Amino acid sequence: MSNDAEAALIDRDAAHLIHPLHSRSGHSAGKVWVAGEGAYLIDANGDRFIDGLSGLWNNTAGNGRVELVEAAARQMQELAYASGYTGSSNPRAIELAERLSQLSYSNINHFYFTSGGGEATDSNIKMARYYWKLRGKPEKTKVISRVWGYHGVTIAAMCCTGMSPYWKMFEPRMPGFLHIPTPYPYRYEAPEGSPSQGIAAADELEKAILAEGADTVAMFLAEPVQGAGGVLVPQDDYFPRIREICDKYDVLLVSDEVITGFGRTGTMFGLQHWGVQPDLMQYAKAITSGYFPLGGIGVSDEIAEVMQESGEPWMHAYTYSAHPVGCAVALAMLDVVEKEDFPAQAAAKGERLLSGLRSALADHPHVGDIRGLGLMCAVEYVKDRATKEPFDAKDGTGTKIHSATVERGMFSRVRGDVYCLAPPIVTSEETLDKAVEILADATRAVLG
Ligand SMILES: Cc1ncc(COP(=O)(O)O)c(C=O)c1O
């Protein structure tokens, strides 16, 4: 195709299409993707790019997985759709719930399906509030989450998301949602005398619960590793302490595994790194490797039992809950995850990527931090390494680095001046090394 092919498509796109996070200026140099091959995306000009973020953290199995395509086609032919409302079910949904019960945290054995992550956040908020009502504590409704947390953008999920640019246009936010500082090892400053940075960051939760009153707090929602916030890996003592605090004050711990689920960080689910079990969890994205929109929540035995004893219907519903095609694709994907040992692959490849980034960039005067867990990494650029002073937002450093990587054949995302990398788990070692080379080269081109 000619070099104008993409520009012509972008012109047509601008005339009628509204995108997530739409911005006319941001889109004018946009890409139009026409094909995918494994860990590569191909644009309308026929150029190939490393898929540096697996789409949006979801396509862990890469493009062209025939087993996922066939699972969808087979299911569409057999039964395209059936209601998932009570009184109606389908075999794939039953099998998927059974399978998740084997794979996930041992206390979580009950599953409700959604179309994606934001709906899963809403479903968990409703589940938590309903649970506390059934337990005779109807005032326990508040939701605590963290600055830099991302949990989706439905109106309730948006209130959990801890990044103010997502709220500004749509405020007022709903009451009863609050954010505590995040355990950002590079930037969190523990008060003097704290036993450790991780404990101090976790104790922010206790402070917030005490300030609000434990009788008013329903749940604490957290990603095991914050993704969209810039790949923030918590300290090893953070989540064990969080679990203690949640137990002490009767606050449900909700693990948002929408990015970390199904192997991404080197374990099947994120909190397994620290031997912690949540009360509720949520997943989406990699459960189908992005081949079909599917997400959901996982509910502990204790919560499910209280709910079942109530005998009343749970008045929460989505037309596409337990969609047979989504469930069929998810089942085929879980075969891939297990047969190809995605957790082990992500652990080994993540180590290679992280050490490659460190050798190439650790000495650069504008690289403040290089971090990651499993195949989920980030490089944070700063104006001054010694003081960690960020670049002025007006400089658009992150955006310039993104553009420079695109020119060199890689497409990922930045959060401010943090370049995130989470390529498909099937990415070859050679391609991971190439990703490092591209980012290092782009860094030198932009920052010297
Ligand atoms: C941790 C996390 N939770 C929830 C969501 C929202 O998912 P969705 O965009 O499918 O609504 C995302 C999306 O990136 C996410 O990263």
The ligand as an SDF file (V2000), in Angstrom:
LIG
                    3D

 16 16  0  0  0  0  0  0  0  0999 V2000
   -6.5700   -2.8350   36.1190 C   0  0  0  0  0  0  0  0  0  0  0  0
   -7.6900   -2.4580   35.2040 C   0  0  0  0  0  0  0  0  0  0  0  0
   -8.9520   -2.5360   35.6620 N   0  0  0  0  0  0  0  0  0  0  0  0
  -10.0080   -2.2210   34.8890 C   0  0  0  0  0  0  0  0  0  0  0  0
   -9.8200   -1.7940   33.5940 C   0  0  0  0  0  0  0  0  0  0  0  0
  -11.0060   -1.4120   32.7600 C   0  0  0  0  0  0  0  0  0  0  0  0
  -11.2340   -2.3640   31.7850 O   0  0  0  0  0  0  0  0  0  0  0  0
  -12.1420   -2.0090   30.5060 P   0  0  0  0  0  0  0  0  0  0  0  0
  -11.3860   -1.0260   29.6940 O   0  0  0  0  0  0  0  0  0  0  0  0
  -12.3060   -3.3510   29.8550 O   0  0  0  0  0  0  0  0  0  0  0  0
  -13.4330   -1.4690   31.0280 O   0  0  0  0  0  0  0  0  0  0  0  0
   -8.5310   -1.7150   33.0720 C   0  0  0  0  0  0  0  0  0  0  0  0
   -8.2970   -1.2820   31.6800 C   0  0  0  0  0  0  0  0  0  0  0  0
   -7.1910   -1.0020   31.2590 O   0  0  0  0  0  0  0  0  0  0  0  0
   -7.4400   -2.0430   33.9010 C   0  0  0  0  0  0  0  0  0  0  0  0
   -6.1770   -1.9390   33.4660 O   0  0  0  0  0  0  0  0  0  0  0  0
  1  2  1  0
  2  3  1  0
  2 15  2  0
  3  4  2  0
  4  5  1  0
  5  6  1  0
  5 12  2  0
  6  7  1  0
  7  8  1  0
  8  9  2  0
  8 10  1  0
  8 11  1  0
 12 13  1  0
 12 15  1  0
 13 14  2  0
 15 16  1  0
M  END
$$$$
